[in-house]
Amino acid sequence: MSYYEWRPYVPVAERRRQAEQKLSKLKKKGQSVAPVRIEGRTIASSFWGKSWCANLERYSDYANRLPRGRTYVRNGSVVDLQIARGEVAAMVAGSSLYTVKIGIAPVAGPHWKGICRDCAGTVDSLVELLQGRLAKGVMDRVCREGDGLFPAPREIKLSCSCPDWADMCKHVAAVLYGVGARLDEQPRLLFVLRGVDEQDLLAGGGQQLPGAKTGSAKVLDDGDVAALFGLEMAESGTAEPPAPAAAAEPRSRRLKALKGGKPPAKPAVGKAPRGRQAKSAVEHARTVRAGKKAVRQGRRRSG
């Protein structure tokens, strides 16, 4: 059979079996393998995966070969796919196990700065960015044809080890669709492939507006904390504990003191402040007068 003759048809199951045998040998040598697995007919379901596939299909240069590529990627023929900066390397099970190399030019500096400038202040979360959940205007800008994040045909170089003379054979097309499926699982790989840092899109988000105050974080007072946590907060400062009550003197001792005209003994609780001294003196005089009056009334009754 000459090089340009068609090779005999090999069923898909047999192709995958032969590919798995060769891949197992590569695994034993320590090479990592990442096959593309698709459930059902849908190749990509996330924002970035679908946008990648839509970008491929908008170019007329690829129109003839893409349908065969969709068939190959759906039936599991892309048995390994690796994405790195500026390159996609893959192995596709065909009549033999073919090696595919796709070079993707990195995004030019001014081009990337333009995207970041147009999106400044609108990207607050990388999670929302990678999930494609930002405002439609932002996502449309990132995916815009010509000056967005997706490569144009002139930025893509294709090669495959199969005998097909076309630049884009069905194996290359399958790998390109496989990239879309892989972006469903790892959307950050698009930024890796294009040689840019997705963190740059957040650069304008932390800049202060003119006249904005910095370092003025509000401190919660006790009332705010009480309302926030439902607690009863103690007053600031230490309250003076109440003075212990003096023990009551025996009645006989009090009467004896009154008859002799002597004031009852004060409990030894320490020296009182001046204000309390004056108050105690007044109360003491009242007590003495009441005691004398009670003595006189008692003598009258007894006489």
FENNORWO-V36096 format. One record per backbone hydrogen bond with DSSP energy under -1.0 kcal/mol. NH is the residue of the N-H (numbers start at 1). CO is the residue of the C=O. E is the energy in kcal/mol with one decimal. If there is no record, write none. Layout:
[[NH	CO	E] [NH	CO	E]]
This chain:
[[15	11	-2.3] [16	12	-2.6] [17	13	-2.0] [18	14	-2.4] [19	15	-2.3] [20	16	-2.7] [21	17	-1.7] [22	18	-1.7] [23	19	-2.6] [24	20	-2.3] [25	21	-1.2] [26	22	-1.5] [27	23	-2.5] [28	24	-1.8] [30	27	-1.7] [31	26	-2.3] [36	78	-2.4] [50	46	-2.5] [51	47	-2.4] [52	48	-2.2] [53	49	-2.0] [54	50	-2.5] [55	51	-2.0] [56	52	-1.7] [57	53	-1.9] [59	56	-1.2] [62	59	-1.3] [66	62	-1.5] [69	65	-1.4] [70	66	-2.1] [71	67	-1.6] [72	68	-2.1] [73	69	-2.4] [74	70	-2.0] [75	71	-1.8] [76	73	-1.0] [77	72	-2.3] [79	77	-1.4] [79	91	-1.3] [80	91	-1.3] [81	34	-1.5] [82	89	-3.2] [84	87	-2.6] [86	193	-1.8] [87	84	-1.6] [88	102	-2.5] [89	82	-2.5] [90	100	-2.4] [91	80	-2.0] [92	98	-2.5] [93	77	-3.0] [94	96	-3.3] [98	92	-2.9] [100	90	-2.9] [101	159	-2.4] [102	88	-2.5] [103	157	-2.8] [104	86	-1.9] [105	155	-2.5] [107	194	-2.6] [112	108	-2.6] [113	109	-2.6] [114	110	-1.9] [115	111	-1.6] [116	112	-2.5] [117	113	-2.6] [118	114	-2.3] [119	115	-1.5] [122	119	-2.1] [129	125	-1.8] [130	126	-3.0] [131	127	-1.6] [132	129	-1.2] [133	128	-3.0] [139	135	-2.1] [140	136	-2.7] [141	137	-1.6] [142	138	-2.1] [143	139	-1.9] [148	144	-1.3] [149	142	-3.4] [155	152	-2.0] [156	153	-1.6] [157	103	-2.5] [159	101	-1.4] [161	99	-1.7] [173	169	-2.3] [174	170	-2.0] [175	171	-1.8] [176	172	-2.5] [177	173	-2.2] [178	174	-2.1] [179	175	-1.8] [180	176	-1.1] [181	177	-1.9] [182	178	-2.3] [183	179	-2.1] [186	182	-2.6] [189	186	-1.8] [190	187	-1.7] [192	188	-1.7] [193	189	-2.8] [194	190	-1.9] [195	192	-1.1] [196	191	-2.4] [200	197	-2.0] [201	198	-1.3] [202	199	-1.7] [203	200	-1.4] [205	202	-1.3] [212	209	-2.2] [225	221	-2.3] [226	222	-2.6] [227	223	-2.3] [228	224	-2.4] [229	225	-2.7] [230	226	-1.6] [254	250	-1.6] [255	251	-2.4] [256	252	-2.1] [257	253	-1.8] [258	254	-2.0] [259	255	-2.5] [260	256	-1.8] [261	258	-1.1] [262	257	-2.1] [269	267	-1.8] [277	273	-1.8] [278	274	-1.9] [279	275	-1.6] [280	276	-2.4] [281	277	-2.0] [282	278	-1.8] [283	279	-2.2] [284	280	-2.4] [285	281	-2.2] [286	282	-2.1] [287	283	-2.0] [288	284	-2.3] [289	285	-2.4] [290	286	-2.3] [291	287	-2.0] [292	288	-2.4] [293	289	-2.2] [294	290	-1.7] [295	291	-1.8] [296	292	-2.3] [297	293	-2.1] [298	294	-1.5] [299	295	-1.9] [300	296	-2.0] [301	297	-1.9] [302	298	-1.8] [303	299	-1.9]]
